[in-house]
Amino acid sequence: MPKVLRPHPQVYPLRLYGDPVLRRKAVPVADPSAPVTVPSFEPVSLRRFAHSLLETMFEARGVGIAAPQVGLSQRLFVAVEYEDDEEENEGQDKPLRSKALREFVMVNPVLTVLNKKKDAQLTEGCLSIPNIYEEGVKRNRAVRVDYLDLDGQPRSVEAEDYLARVFQHEIDHLNGVLFLDHLPASITDEYRKELSALQRQAKANLKELEG
């Protein structure tokens, strides 16, 4: 008997630390006009998927999210530039969408470093590793991202400082890399208990999705 797929959601369940999809290198989007299928959910257009990915990001009060974080191992991420530094928005009740200056949907992004000077001062976190935030992740100060938009048209955007960090973080996700991977083991070991709990939750979530 074929498995019944769930209806396309407005907000996807987040894949958590320990979920194997977060460690896979995502494959390029072959055709932006073709439907995509998030495991356990009905196929939808890439545009509709991107809309739900943005809604998932806003719901989780994030500044960016990559397709693998909801289970789709394809090279696409969304991000937002807010009026204020994103750190000031953490935990507030005001809808983040109301503070968005620019929304980005990047298909098959390619990153070029424009300024190799590293910045490790800003705090970094991840929607797939909730409640863990650390300084010390070294990111390039300025980058350019070349990508396709949802119409398959080539685009390019340059970013500095915080937004450059966001883009690098999300492209890491497409390569199976998490922000904790950039930190010394002495720091990540401090979160051993929390990470073990996330792994157990990730396993339970997968079981529920596949059920």
N, C-alpha and C positions, 0 to 999 in steps of 0.2 A: 504494500500500500504506500503510495507516494506521501512524503511528508507535507503537511499543510503549512504553507508559509504565512507568517503574520502580516497584517496590513502595514503599509508604510506609516511610520510614526512621525509626528510633528517634532518630537524630541527623542533621539536615540539613547538607549542605555549605554553608559560609558564602559569601555573595556579597561580593566584595572591592572596594575602592576602584577606580573605573573602570568598574564594572558599571553599565549604564544604569538598572537598576531602582532603584538607590540615589538617583537624581536625579528620579524621578517622584513626583508627589504621589499618595499612595495614596487609593484610593476607599473610601467607607464600606462596612462589612459590611451588606448589605441584610437578611439573615435569618440570625441566629446558629444556627438549626436546620438550615440548608442546608449541603450539603457544599462544601468549598473545594478548589481544584486548584492546587497549586504546580507551576509549569512543569516538565515532564519527569517528574512523579510522578503516581501514581494519586490520584483524588479521595478525600478522607477527611472525616469530620465535623470541625467547627470545634474541638470538644473534644479530639479526638485530635491535631489539628494543634497546638493550644496545648500539649498534653503534650509533643510532640516538640520544640516550640520551647523549652520550659523545659529539656528534656534537652540540647538543643544549647547553650543558655546555660551550663548547669552544666559540660558537657564542655569548653567554651572558657574556663571560669573567669571568667565575666562576672557582672555585676550586673543586666543588662537586655539585651533584644534585641527588635527590632521585626520584624514579618512581612516587610517588604521585604528584610531582611538575609539571608533564605533564599529570596527570589525571589517572594514573594506580595505584590503591591502592593495590600494592603487594610489598613484602619486598625485594627490590633491590635498590642499589644505585651505582653510579659511582663517582670516585674522581681521582684527579691527584696530584702528587708531582712535583712541578716546580723547576727549577734551583734556583730561588730566592724566597724570601717570596712573597706569592701571593699578598700582599698589594702593592708591588712595581709594579705589573703588571696591577693594576686597571687603566682603562682608556687609556692605551697605544694602539697604532695602530698595533704593531707587533703581528702576530698570536700567541696565547698562546700555540697551539699545538707544535710549534717549540721549546718551552722552557720546555716541559714535560720530566721529568726524568722517571717517572713510572705512568702507568694508572692502576686503580683498578676497577674491576667490581665485586661487592659483592652481592651474592644471599643469602637470609635468614641469614643475619649477626647476630652474637651474640657477644656482647661486654663484656669484662672482664677488670675491673680496675686493673692496675698494680701499680700505684702510686696515692694514694688518696689525695696527696697534690693538692690544687686547685690553678689554675692560672686564674686571671681575668683581666690581663693587655692588652691582644691583642684585637684589634678591630674586631668586628664580624658583618657580614651582611648576606643577604639572597637574592637569585635570585627571590624569590616570594614576597619579600618586597623591591623592588628596591629603591635605593637612601637613605636608612636609615642604618646608621652604628653606633654602640655603643660599648664602652668598658664596662666591669663590668660583663660579662657573665662568671660565674665560671665553669671551665672545669677541669677534672682530667688531671694531667700532663702526664701520660703514660697509654696506654690501649693496649689490644690485641683484635683483631677481628677474630673470627672463622667464616668461610663462605663457600659457595659452589661457584666454578667457573662455567663458562657457559657450561662445559661438565659434571656438576654435581659432580665434584671431590672436596673433602674437602680441604680447604686451611686455612692458618693462617698467620696473619701479626701483628707485634708489631709496635707501633708508639708513639712518644713523642711530646710534645709541640704543634706546629702549626698543624701538620698532625693529631695528636691525637684529637685536637679540631675539625678538619674537620670531622673525623669519628663520633665523638659524635654528632655533628650538624646534620649529615645526618641520623643517627640512630634515633635521635629525630623526624625527619620528618616521619619516618616509624611508630612512636607511636603517631602521631598527635600533636606533640609539636613543637612550633616555638621559635626561639632564644629570641624573645621579652618576652616570658613567664618567662624567667629566670631573668628579670629585674624588679625593683620596679615600681609600678604603677605611681609614680611621674615622671619617665622617659618616660614611654610609653604615658602618658597623653600629653607630649610635642608634640607628633606626631599625635594627634587626627585628625587634619585636613588632613594630608597626608594619614593616614590609612582609613579615611572615603572615600577619593578619590579612593584609591585602591579597597575598597569594591565595590564602584560603577562600577569601571572598570572591576572587576572580574565578577560581575553580567552581564554586557554587553557582556563580552567575552563568558560566558557560553551560553547566548542567541544566540550568533552568531554560536557557535559550535553545538548547538542542533538544529539550524535552518535547 
